[in-house]
Amino acid sequence: MQYRYSFIFVTFICLLCFAVQAVAQEPVILYSGTPKNYEIGGISVEGVTNYEDYVLIGLSGLSVGQTITVPGEEITQAIRRYWRHGLFSNVQITAEKIVDNKIYLKIKLAQRPRISDIRYNGVKKSERQDLELKLGLVKGSQITPNLIDRAKTLIKRYFDDKGFKNAEVTIVQRDDTDNENQILVDVNIDKKEKVKVNQITIVGNEAIKTSKLKRVMKKTNEKGKLLNLFRTKKFVNENYEADKQLIIDKYNELGYRDALIVTDSVTNYDNRTVDVFLKIEEGDKYFIRNIAWVGNTLYPSDQLNYILRMKKGDVYNQKLLDERITTDDDAIGNLYYNNGYLFYTLDPVEVNIVGDSIDLEMRISEGRQATINKIKINGNDRLYENVVRRELRTLPGALFSKEDLMRSMREMQQMGHFDPENIQPDIQPDQVNGTVDIGYDLVSKANDQVEFSAGWGQTGIIGKLSLKFTNFSIGNLVKKTDNYRGILPQGDGQTLTISGQTNADYYQSYSISFFDPWFGGKRPNSFSVSAFFSLQSDISSNYFNSAYLNNVYNNYYGSYGGYGSYNYGYNSYENYYDPDKSIKMFGLSIGWGKRLKWPDDYFTLSAELSYQKYILSEWIYFPVTNGNCNNISLGITLNRSSIDNPIFPRTGSEFTFSVQATPPYSLFDGVDYGKYDLSNQNDVNKMHKWVEFHKWKFKSKTYTALSDAKKTPVIMTRVEYGLLGHYNKSKRSPFETFDVGGDGMTGYSSYATESVALRGYENSSLTPNGAMGYAYSRLGLELRYPLMLEPTTSIYVSGFLEAGNAWSDVSKFNPFDLKRSAGVGVRIFLPMIGMMGIDWAYGFDKVFGSRQYSGSQLHFILGQEF
């Protein structure tokens, strides 16, 4: 009996195990069988832990309660959706169980690994930074085959553009043993050698010589040719395609409207060079037979023909046609745009071709005039809105004008508070209502400047601190406002400059100035006021040395360090400080300026009334050694500036003509200065109690861009002349003379002279002690190229030719007697510091019969001269 119970128990357990196994086993779906419809009773997900289940289920497109066919398209589409996302390396959808007509699904996913680190091998730091921005490979993101393929393509394209046509790219994935389900990505790049052009072969050309066609190609040039010395020789496919179009454009310019490149090929000459072959079919040369205007009601056909500058019998120049219609400043399009016709269109149609002659029909749709509806300014976080708007020429309610639009952009560039390279207009025309909305997208940049420097001179440490605040608001000093930066009110675009330079007892100099470009806020009338004080004492004669005599002006007026040999061996500078020998200077000035409307509104007229007082005591470095000298003068300046960018101008010009004069005391004081003995120091001291002179200066610069690109070479020309005259030939002023030669920095704090740069010669070498400059000339030609034009930093390099000279007598002025030089340099603009640079120049001519002060010279530049 006992055995029977045991047998029954064992049999029961076996049957129970079989039942459990039958329940746990997933149902088998026969894909060869008849499809059945089921309602989804539930969906579960496994294999992914960092996403919620409902998110993953939502990706499938399946939902509980949905009726699907098994086997059927719904499951297949769900799997495809997962693969399309690229986030998973394995996807399965199985039937967990089937109860009656309900099916319970399980989605099994294997997540692709994430990137823990990316390493670039075989590239420079700058190239790595560029690739990081382009590729989109980011730490923490999931790696997919598409991402890898895209990265390889972008890397190849990047190096193709740099001339590395044969670059090889491999991307290796390695498991990160320290982090689960993460990988290390190695981007291995073998750039190989740059691919250059060995030879360009052109056939089929008869109208244009092969050599000229090769010059038409700007960026595809043969290596090893002298004419291509300064042109790129690397082969870049994108540039090659553009150069092919330039060839066609050249033929179109000469009337060959049917010209085309029948075939072309690029073949490897060796591992580093390629051969380029072009076959051209020129076609016939065409001429204009008739030009007819259709649709013009505002301007007569004769006027439009005059502006077009093309007539019957002219070569059919398609480049000139496009320029005269669209791109030139005085193009027909601008005639309409500047008068409000924003919706105007002009379509030149070739209506008839007979032989080599073409009839053009100029079809114009003038449309209605567009009125400006709204002006939006975006990105301004520095100035009050009205400070920016007052510079605009585009005003709500006024007719649209392209000229006003471009001028508004220029005025905002000149303000200095926004990146001039990134001021973009957003024009939104509404043809139905005849209006246009204009938005100006601005990028603010810091414009305040701080200069802190220290140097060691013969009398110890010299320190300078200069603060320039370009967004000051004097109005906010007297009214409560939250618009402060630290303790300074801001927002009105005014300039406040505070500067101090000192060596304690020996030398002190302090200045403060204020400038408001819109005094009163309603009209562009400027107002300025400034004041300064300086004190310099001499060195005791017991410690005098020749090095000090040669460099005292440079050390304490032009730079902050010391030059020459100094003897500090046994004593401190206080022991050779001599307070009985000194020069004190006080100065005040007040200025006013006005923007003119004639001849055009690029002109400004300004006046400045200034007073300087000089108190000299035993000062042996100047013609006046003792006494007080007073200088009251009125300066009038006429200025015109139309440059497009204050930091790196490409177009426009700057012209300045100024006259500064004192009262002619000698004409009415009744003193016969001819009787004064200039060798008698007392007579010289008395003569200049009231300084008198009249000073005339002319300065000009022009800028010409050599292409339309943002980074384009620019030619700058310079012409300067200056004359210092007198009312009485026996009373020539020793003040306000010209100090010529060198970097032009030494006179920034000078009390008696105006410094004029002439690179390639030592500072003041053309006007040494005893040879004061009463006239000067300076000519220059400079080629500039920008390396970087960013809101935080602007850098450009230059090569220059200069010529100039100085004369101690105006009657000896000779504009053809010039000292010549040439050199190269670099300029760096940092918003907090300003412009600084270094130049190397070589002076070719002797100075006073000696080459001691010319030849190879290195110049350090601080500030941006006119």
ZAMARGU-4260 file (C-alpha; in steps of 0.2 Angstrom, whole numbers, plus 5000, padded with zeros to 4 digits):
<rodrens>
0) 5000/5000/5000 | 5014/5011/5005 | 5023/5008/4988 | 5006/5013/4979 | 5005/5030/4987
5) 5023/5033/4983 | 5020/5029/4965 | 5005/5041/4964 | 5015/5055/4972 | 5029/5053/4960
10) 5017/5053/4945 | 5009/5068/4951 | 5025/5078/4953 | 5030/5073/4935 | 5014/5079/4928
15) 5015/5095/4937 | 5033/5098/4931 | 5027/5095/4913 | 5012/5107/4915 | 5023/5121/4922
20) 5036/5118/4908 | 5021/5119/4895 | 5015/5135/4903 | 5033/5143/4903 | 5038/5139/4886
25) 5035/5153/4873 | 5022/5148/4860 | 5029/5144/4843 | 5024/5155/4828 | 5024/5146/4812
30) 5028/5158/4798 | 5023/5145/4785 | 5006/5143/4793 | 4990/5153/4791 | 4991/5171/4799
35) 4979/5174/4814 | 4973/5190/4821 | 4976/5193/4840 | 4973/5207/4852 | 4989/5213/4861
40) 4986/5209/4879 | 5002/5216/4886 | 5019/5222/4881 | 5035/5220/4891 | 5053/5226/4888
45) 5070/5220/4893 | 5088/5223/4890 | 5088/5242/4892 | 5088/5250/4909 | 5091/5269/4906
50) 5075/5272/4897 | 5057/5271/4904 | 5047/5256/4897 | 5033/5267/4890 | 5046/5277/4880
55) 5054/5261/4872 | 5036/5254/4869 | 5031/5270/4861 | 5046/5268/4848 | 5038/5252/4842
60) 5022/5260/4837 | 5013/5245/4845 | 5000/5247/4860 | 4990/5236/4871 | 4972/5233/4864
65) 4979/5234/4846 | 4974/5220/4834 | 4988/5213/4824 | 4991/5199/4812 | 5003/5185/4818
70) 5014/5183/4808 | 5011/5200/4800 | 5017/5217/4794 | 5014/5225/4811 | 5028/5216/4820
75) 5040/5218/4805 | 5037/5237/4805 | 5040/5238/4824 | 5057/5230/4822 | 5061/5242/4807
80) 5057/5257/4818 | 5069/5251/4831 | 5083/5249/4819 | 5079/5266/4811 | 5083/5275/4827
85) 5101/5267/4827 | 5101/5266/4846 | 5101/5247/4847 | 5113/5233/4841 | 5100/5219/4843
90) 5081/5219/4842 | 5068/5204/4845 | 5050/5204/4847 | 5043/5187/4854 | 5026/5181/4859
95) 5028/5178/4878 | 5011/5169/4879 | 4994/5167/4870 | 4978/5166/4880 | 4963/5164/4869
100) 4963/5178/4856 | 4976/5189/4866 | 4994/5189/4863 | 5007/5195/4876 | 5023/5202/4868
105) 5041/5204/4874 | 5053/5216/4866 | 5071/5211/4869 | 5083/5225/4865 | 5102/5227/4866
110) 5108/5245/4868 | 5122/5251/4858 | 5137/5256/4868 | 5140/5275/4873 | 5156/5284/4870
115) 5167/5287/4885 | 5182/5295/4876 | 5187/5301/4859 | 5205/5302/4853 | 5211/5310/4837
120) 5228/5304/4830 | 5238/5311/4816 | 5231/5329/4817 | 5236/5346/4824 | 5227/5354/4839
125) 5218/5366/4828 | 5212/5352/4816 | 5206/5342/4830 | 5196/5357/4837 | 5188/5359/4819
130) 5184/5341/4818 | 5176/5340/4835 | 5164/5354/4829 | 5160/5346/4813 | 5158/5327/4817
135) 5145/5327/4831 | 5155/5313/4840 | 5152/5318/4859 | 5156/5309/4875 | 5141/5301/4882
140) 5132/5299/4865 | 5128/5282/4857 | 5139/5276/4843 | 5130/5270/4827 | 5136/5264/4810
145) 5128/5279/4802 | 5138/5290/4814 | 5154/5282/4810 | 5151/5283/4791 | 5146/5301/4792
150) 5162/5305/4802 | 5173/5297/4789 | 5165/5306/4775 | 5166/5323/4784 | 5184/5320/4789
155) 5188/5316/4771 | 5179/5331/4765 | 5188/5342/4778 | 5205/5337/4772 | 5200/5337/4754
160) 5197/5355/4756 | 5214/5358/4763 | 5222/5349/4749 | 5225/5332/4757 | 5216/5322/4743
165) 5223/5305/4748 | 5220/5306/4767 | 5215/5289/4775 | 5203/5288/4789 | 5200/5273/4801
170) 5189/5273/4816 | 5192/5260/4829 | 5181/5255/4843 | 5188/5247/4859 | 5178/5242/4875
175) 5181/5253/4890 | 5186/5241/4904 | 5182/5253/4917 | 5164/5257/4912 | 5151/5245/4907
180) 5143/5246/4890 | 5155/5261/4885 | 5168/5261/4872 | 5184/5271/4868 | 5184/5278/4850
185) 5201/5281/4841 | 5200/5292/4825 | 5216/5288/4816 | 5220/5300/4802 | 5234/5298/4789
190) 5234/5314/4780 | 5247/5309/4767 | 5255/5323/4757 | 5245/5338/4750 | 5240/5335/4733
195) 5245/5349/4721 | 5242/5352/4702 | 5256/5346/4691 | 5250/5352/4674 | 5234/5359/4667
200) 5230/5355/4649 | 5217/5365/4640 | 5212/5361/4622 | 5199/5369/4610 | 5202/5387/4615
205) 5206/5399/4601 | 5199/5416/4607 | 5208/5416/4624 | 5226/5410/4626 | 5229/5395/4637
210) 5240/5406/4649 | 5226/5418/4651 | 5213/5404/4655 | 5225/5397/4668 | 5226/5414/4676
215) 5207/5415/4676 | 5207/5400/4688 | 5210/5407/4705 | 5213/5392/4716 | 5218/5378/4704
220) 5236/5382/4699 | 5251/5373/4693 | 5266/5371/4705 | 5283/5376/4700 | 5278/5391/4690
225) 5285/5408/4695 | 5269/5417/4691 | 5260/5406/4703 | 5272/5410/4717 | 5259/5418/4729
230) 5245/5408/4723 | 5238/5391/4730 | 5244/5376/4721 | 5234/5363/4731 | 5220/5353/4722
235) 5203/5355/4730 | 5189/5348/4721 | 5177/5361/4727 | 5189/5375/4721 | 5191/5366/4705
240) 5173/5366/4701 | 5172/5385/4705 | 5187/5388/4693 | 5178/5379/4679 | 5164/5391/4681
245) 5176/5406/4681 | 5182/5400/4664 | 5164/5400/4657 | 5161/5417/4665 | 5176/5424/4656
250) 5170/5418/4639 | 5153/5425/4643 | 5161/5441/4647 | 5169/5441/4630 | 5153/5437/4621
255) 5154/5418/4620 | 5137/5414/4627 | 5137/5396/4621 | 5154/5392/4628 | 5155/5376/4638
260) 5168/5363/4645 | 5164/5348/4635 | 5174/5336/4645 | 5187/5337/4659 | 5197/5325/4670
265) 5208/5324/4685 | 5221/5310/4684 | 5235/5306/4696 | 5252/5310/4690 | 5260/5303/4706
270) 5256/5301/4724 | 5257/5320/4727 | 5251/5328/4711 | 5237/5327/4698 | 5235/5332/4680
275) 5220/5342/4675 | 5213/5341/4657 | 5200/5353/4650 | 5192/5352/4633 | 5182/5368/4628
280) 5170/5372/4615 | 5169/5391/4613 | 5155/5393/4601 | 5151/5410/4592 | 5154/5427/4598
285) 5138/5437/4600 | 5135/5456/4599 | 5120/5466/4605 | 5108/5472/4591 | 5094/5480/4600
290) 5089/5483/4618 | 5071/5486/4622 | 5063/5491/4639 | 5046/5484/4644 | 5036/5489/4660
295) 5046/5504/4665 | 5035/5519/4670 | 5046/5528/4683 | 5061/5531/4673 | 5062/5533/4654
300) 5071/5521/4643 | 5085/5533/4638 | 5089/5535/4656 | 5090/5517/4659 | 5100/5514/4644
305) 5113/5527/4650 | 5114/5518/4667 | 5116/5501/4658 | 5131/5507/4648 | 5128/5494/4635
310) 5122/5499/4617 | 5119/5492/4600 | 5135/5484/4592 | 5143/5481/4609 | 5150/5463/4614
315) 5136/5454/4623 | 5145/5454/4640 | 5134/5445/4652 | 5146/5449/4667 | 5144/5468/4663
320) 5125/5466/4661 | 5123/5458/4678 | 5134/5471/4686 | 5125/5485/4678 | 5108/5478/4683
325) 5112/5472/4701 | 5129/5473/4709 | 5137/5490/4705 | 5133/5504/4717 | 5125/5514/4703
330) 5116/5499/4696 | 5098/5500/4689 | 5092/5489/4704 | 5099/5501/4716 | 5090/5516/4707
335) 5074/5507/4711 | 5078/5500/4728 | 5084/5517/4735 | 5067/5525/4731 | 5057/5512/4740
340) 5054/5499/4726 | 5058/5484/4736 | 5047/5473/4725 | 5055/5478/4709 | 5062/5464/4697
345) 5071/5465/4681 | 5073/5450/4669 | 5084/5452/4654 | 5077/5440/4640 | 5085/5436/4624
350) 5070/5437/4613 | 5079/5435/4596 | 5095/5428/4590 | 5100/5431/4572 | 5117/5425/4567
355) 5129/5433/4579 | 5117/5446/4585 | 5105/5446/4600 | 5090/5457/4604 | 5087/5460/4623
360) 5071/5464/4631 | 5072/5471/4648 | 5056/5466/4657 | 5053/5477/4672 | 5040/5474/4686
365) 5041/5490/4696 | 5028/5485/4709 | 5023/5497/4723 | 5034/5507/4735 | 5038/5498/4751
370) 5036/5507/4768 | 5046/5502/4783 | 5034/5495/4796 | 5044/5489/4811 | 5063/5490/4815
375) 5069/5476/4827 | 5086/5476/4835 | 5092/5459/4842 | 5107/5455/4852 | 5110/5472/4860
380) 5114/5470/4878 | 5126/5485/4881 | 5117/5501/4876 | 5100/5509/4878 | 5089/5505/4864
385) 5088/5523/4859 | 5107/5525/4858 | 5107/5512/4844 | 5091/5518/4835 | 5098/5536/4834
390) 5111/5529/4822 | 5099/5521/4810 | 5094/5529/4794 | 5080/5516/4791 | 5065/5523/4801
395) 5047/5517/4803 | 5035/5525/4791 | 5049/5530/4779 | 5051/5522/4762 | 5063/5508/4760
400) 5080/5512/4754 | 5095/5500/4751 | 5107/5514/4753 | 5100/5519/4770 | 5100/5501/4775
405) 5119/5499/4771 | 5123/5516/4780 | 5113/5510/4795 | 5124/5495/4796 | 5140/5505/4794
410) 5135/5517/4808 | 5132/5502/4820 | 5149/5495/4815 | 5158/5512/4819 | 5150/5512/4837
415) 5162/5499/4842 | 5150/5490/4854 | 5146/5476/4841 | 5156/5464/4831 | 5157/5473/4814
420) 5159/5456/4805 | 5142/5449/4811 | 5130/5463/4809 | 5116/5456/4798 | 5100/5463/4792
425) 5084/5453/4792 | 5073/5460/4778 | 5055/5453/4779 | 5044/5461/4764 | 5025/5460/4764
430) 5020/5463/4746 | 5002/5462/4750 | 5002/5477/4762 | 5017/5486/4754 | 5027/5486/4769
435) 5044/5478/4775 | 5050/5474/4793 | 5069/5476/4795 | 5078/5467/4809 | 5096/5470/4814
440) 5105/5455/4822 | 5119/5461/4832 | 5133/5452/4842 | 5138/5463/4857 | 5157/5464/4861
445) 5167/5471/4875 | 5174/5488/4871 | 5181/5495/4887 | 5200/5495/4888 | 5212/5493/4903
450) 5231/5497/4901 | 5242/5493/4916 | 5261/5493/4914 | 5276/5494/4924 | 5295/5497/4918
455) 5312/5501/4925 | 5320/5517/4921 | 5335/5526/4927 | 5325/5533/4942 | 5317/5517/4947
460) 5300/5509/4943 | 5288/5518/4932 | 5270/5512/4933 | 5255/5517/4922 | 5236/5513/4924
465) 5224/5519/4910 | 5205/5515/4911 | 5194/5519/4896 | 5175/5516/4898 | 5166/5517/4881
470) 5149/5515/4887 | 5148/5528/4901 | 5132/5537/4905 | 5135/5553/4914 | 5116/5556/4915
475) 5114/5541/4927 | 5126/5548/4939 | 5112/5560/4945 | 5097/5549/4943 | 5094/5532/4951
480) 5095/5517/4939 | 5099/5499/4939 | 5110/5500/4923 | 5127/5500/4932 | 5143/5490/4929
485) 5151/5490/4946 | 5151/5508/4952 | 5150/5515/4934 | 5134/5520/4926 | 5132/5514/4908
490) 5121/5513/4893 | 5123/5530/4884 | 5139/5526/4873 | 5149/5540/4881 | 5168/5538/4883
495) 5177/5542/4900 | 5196/5540/4900 | 5206/5541/4916 | 5225/5539/4915 | 5239/5540/4928
500) 5258/5537/4926 | 5270/5540/4940 | 5287/5537/4947 | 5283/5545/4963 | 5294/5561/4965
505) 5303/5560/4949 | 5289/5559/4936 | 5270/5561/4937 | 5257/5562/4924 | 5238/5562/4926
510) 5224/5565/4913 | 5205/5563/4912 | 5194/5566/4897 | 5175/5564/4893 | 5167/5563/4875
515) 5149/5562/4871 | 5145/5558/4852 | 5127/5564/4854 | 5127/5579/4866 | 5110/5582/4872
520) 5104/5565/4864 | 5094/5573/4849 | 5107/5578/4836 | 5124/5570/4831 | 5133/5585/4839
525) 5148/5579/4849 | 5155/5587/4865 | 5172/5584/4873 | 5182/5590/4888 | 5199/5585/4895
530) 5212/5590/4908 | 5229/5585/4912 | 5243/5588/4924 | 5261/5582/4923 | 5277/5585/4933
535) 5295/5579/4929 | 5310/5583/4939 | 5328/5582/4933 | 5343/5571/4938 | 5357/5578/4948
540) 5372/5582/4937 | 5383/5572/4948 | 5374/5557/4941 | 5371/5562/4923 | 5377/5551/4909
545) 5375/5551/4891 | 5363/5536/4890 | 5350/5547/4900 | 5353/5562/4888 | 5349/5550/4873
550) 5334/5541/4880 | 5326/5552/4893 | 5311/5556/4881 | 5309/5538/4876 | 5310/5532/4894
555) 5297/5543/4901 | 5287/5549/4887 | 5286/5535/4874 | 5288/5519/4884 | 5288/5511/4901
560) 5305/5503/4902 | 5322/5509/4902 | 5335/5509/4888 | 5354/5512/4888 | 5366/5508/4902
565) 5362/5514/4920 | 5373/5514/4935 | 5362/5509/4950 | 5377/5501/4959 | 5378/5510/4976
570) 5363/5521/4978 | 5344/5523/4976 | 5336/5534/4963 | 5331/5547/4977 | 5350/5552/4978
575) 5350/5558/4960 | 5333/5566/4961 | 5335/5586/4959 | 5318/5595/4962 | 5326/5612/4958
580) 5326/5606/4939 | 5309/5603/4933 | 5295/5606/4921 | 5276/5607/4926 | 5262/5606/4913
585) 5243/5610/4915 | 5231/5608/4901 | 5212/5611/4898 | 5202/5609/4882 | 5184/5609/4877
590) 5178/5603/4860 | 5162/5603/4850 | 5158/5594/4833 | 5144/5593/4821 | 5140/5581/4807
595) 5137/5590/4791 | 5125/5587/4777 | 5135/5595/4763 | 5145/5589/4753 | 5138/5573/4761
600) 5134/5567/4778 | 5151/5558/4780 | 5159/5575/4784 | 5161/5582/4802 | 5167/5599/4807
605) 5174/5601/4825 | 5182/5614/4835 | 5193/5613/4850 | 5198/5627/4862 | 5213/5623/4872
610) 5225/5630/4885 | 5242/5624/4891 | 5253/5631/4904 | 5272/5626/4905 | 5282/5630/4921
615) 5300/5627/4918 | 5314/5628/4930 | 5332/5625/4924 | 5326/5613/4911 | 5341/5612/4899
620) 5332/5600/4887 | 5322/5613/4878 | 5325/5630/4870 | 5315/5638/4885 | 5324/5634/4901
625) 5316/5645/4914 | 5299/5654/4916 | 5281/5652/4912 | 5274/5648/4894 | 5256/5650/4890
630) 5248/5642/4875 | 5230/5647/4870 | 5224/5640/4853 | 5209/5636/4843 | 5209/5621/4832
635) 5197/5618/4817 | 5195/5601/4809 | 5186/5595/4794 | 5185/5576/4793 | 5177/5564/4782
640) 5177/5545/4785 | 5167/5532/4775 | 5177/5516/4781 | 5166/5500/4783 | 5175/5493/4798
645) 5185/5503/4812 | 5197/5488/4816 | 5200/5481/4798 | 5193/5493/4785 | 5191/5485/4768
650) 5183/5499/4758 | 5181/5518/4761 | 5192/5532/4765 | 5198/5544/4779 | 5202/5562/4776
655) 5207/5575/4789 | 5211/5594/4786 | 5215/5604/4802 | 5221/5621/4807 | 5227/5626/4824
660) 5231/5643/4828 | 5235/5655/4843 | 5232/5674/4843 | 5246/5683/4834 | 5253/5692/4849
665) 5268/5698/4840 | 5257/5708/4828 | 5250/5719/4842 | 5261/5718/4858 | 5273/5732/4851
670) 5289/5721/4854 | 5303/5720/4841 | 5308/5702/4843 | 5322/5705/4830 | 5332/5713/4843
675) 5332/5698/4854 | 5348/5688/4855 | 5343/5669/4853 | 5360/5664/4861 | 5355/5673/4876
680) 5344/5661/4887 | 5335/5675/4896 | 5329/5683/4879 | 5323/5666/4874 | 5314/5663/4890
685) 5305/5680/4888 | 5301/5678/4870 | 5289/5663/4872 | 5279/5668/4888 | 5264/5668/4876
690) 5267/5655/4863 | 5261/5659/4845 | 5260/5648/4829 | 5248/5642/4816 | 5248/5624/4812
695) 5241/5615/4796 | 5239/5597/4793 | 5232/5586/4780 | 5230/5567/4782 | 5222/5554/4771
700) 5220/5535/4770 | 5211/5525/4757 | 5206/5506/4757 | 5203/5495/4743 | 5198/5477/4744
705) 5205/5465/4731 | 5190/5453/4732 | 5173/5452/4739 | 5178/5438/4752 | 5177/5441/4770
710) 5196/5437/4772 | 5203/5447/4757 | 5219/5457/4755 | 5217/5475/4757 | 5228/5489/4749
715) 5229/5504/4761 | 5237/5521/4754 | 5242/5535/4765 | 5247/5553/4762 | 5251/5566/4776
720) 5258/5583/4776 | 5261/5595/4790 | 5267/5613/4792 | 5270/5624/4807 | 5270/5642/4803
725) 5274/5659/4812 | 5267/5676/4812 | 5284/5684/4815 | 5300/5677/4808 | 5309/5682/4823
730) 5297/5672/4835 | 5296/5654/4829 | 5287/5643/4841 | 5298/5629/4849 | 5281/5621/4854
735) 5270/5610/4843 | 5284/5605/4831 | 5285/5588/4822 | 5295/5574/4829 | 5298/5562/4814
740) 5305/5545/4814 | 5302/5528/4822 | 5286/5520/4828 | 5277/5536/4832 | 5274/5532/4850
745) 5287/5543/4858 | 5276/5559/4857 | 5260/5552/4865 | 5265/5561/4881 | 5276/5574/4874
750) 5274/5592/4880 | 5282/5601/4865 | 5281/5590/4849 | 5269/5579/4839 | 5276/5562/4835
755) 5276/5556/4817 | 5280/5538/4813 | 5292/5533/4799 | 5297/5515/4801 | 5314/5509/4796
760) 5322/5524/4806 | 5326/5527/4824 | 5314/5537/4835 | 5316/5556/4832 | 5331/5552/4820
765) 5325/5564/4807 | 5322/5578/4820 | 5336/5576/4833 | 5339/5588/4846 | 5343/5605/4839
770) 5334/5601/4822 | 5316/5604/4826 | 5303/5599/4813 | 5293/5613/4806 | 5287/5603/4791
775) 5285/5585/4787 | 5278/5573/4774 | 5274/5555/4774 | 5268/5543/4761 | 5264/5525/4762
780) 5257/5510/4753 | 5252/5494/4763 | 5245/5477/4759 | 5235/5469/4773 | 5228/5452/4775
785) 5217/5447/4790 | 5221/5431/4799 | 5207/5432/4812 | 5192/5443/4813 | 5182/5438/4829
790) 5173/5448/4842 | 5187/5443/4855 | 5202/5445/4844 | 5207/5452/4827 | 5224/5449/4819
795) 5231/5455/4802 | 5248/5455/4794 | 5255/5468/4783 | 5269/5472/4771 | 5272/5491/4768
800) 5282/5504/4759 | 5285/5521/4767 | 5293/5537/4763 | 5294/5553/4772 | 5305/5567/4779
805) 5306/5582/4790 | 5312/5600/4788 | 5318/5613/4800 | 5312/5627/4789 | 5296/5628/4780
810) 5304/5637/4765 | 5315/5621/4762 | 5300/5609/4761 | 5302/5597/4747 | 5289/5584/4744
815) 5301/5574/4733 | 5316/5573/4745 | 5310/5558/4755 | 5318/5545/4766 | 5312/5527/4760
820) 5309/5511/4769 | 5300/5495/4768 | 5295/5481/4780 | 5282/5469/4787 | 5272/5469/4803
825) 5257/5461/4812 | 5243/5469/4822 | 5232/5462/4836 | 5217/5470/4843 | 5210/5464/4860
830) 5195/5473/4866 | 5202/5475/4884 | 5219/5482/4878 | 5216/5489/4860 | 5227/5488/4845
835) 5245/5483/4847 | 5258/5476/4835 | 5276/5474/4830 | 5284/5480/4814 | 5301/5476/4806
840) 5307/5489/4793 | 5323/5493/4784 | 5327/5511/4780 | 5336/5513/4764 | 5343/5531/4765
845) 5356/5540/4776 | 5350/5552/4789 | 5361/5568/4790 | 5374/5559/4780 | 5375/5543/4791
850) 5367/5526/4792 | 5368/5525/4810 | 5349/5529/4812 | 5343/5519/4797 | 5344/5501/4791
855) 5336/5487/4800 | 5324/5493/4814 | 5311/5484/4825 | 5296/5494/4831 | 5283/5490/4844
860) 5266/5498/4842 | 5253/5502/4855 | 5237/5510/4849 | 5229/5513/4832 | 5235/5529/4823
865) 5225/5538/4811
</rodrens>
